[in-house]
Amino acid sequence: MAKTPAWQRKEGKNPNGGLNAKGRASYNKANPGKPGLKAPQPEGGARRDSFCARMEGMKKKLTSAKTAKDPNSRINKALKSWNC
């Protein structure tokens, strides 16, 4: 049986939220037609603004009230690393 890509397993995920370099590389390899994933851009800019708006909407729609308030949830860690 084939292993799942690193971005879907723990070894490809950053403990502080999002993906680590290995996870981004495996995602880019598995999806060659899409633009490559890049590291967070916490200093600002259009890319950060777009990410924050998209993730805030996902947080409202896809998480429970408990997860939305949990500082250790993956979505809140990702938002924190992007300074959202």
Helices and strands as residue ranges (DSSP letters): G 6-8, G 10-12, H 21-30, H 46-62, H 65-69, H 74-81
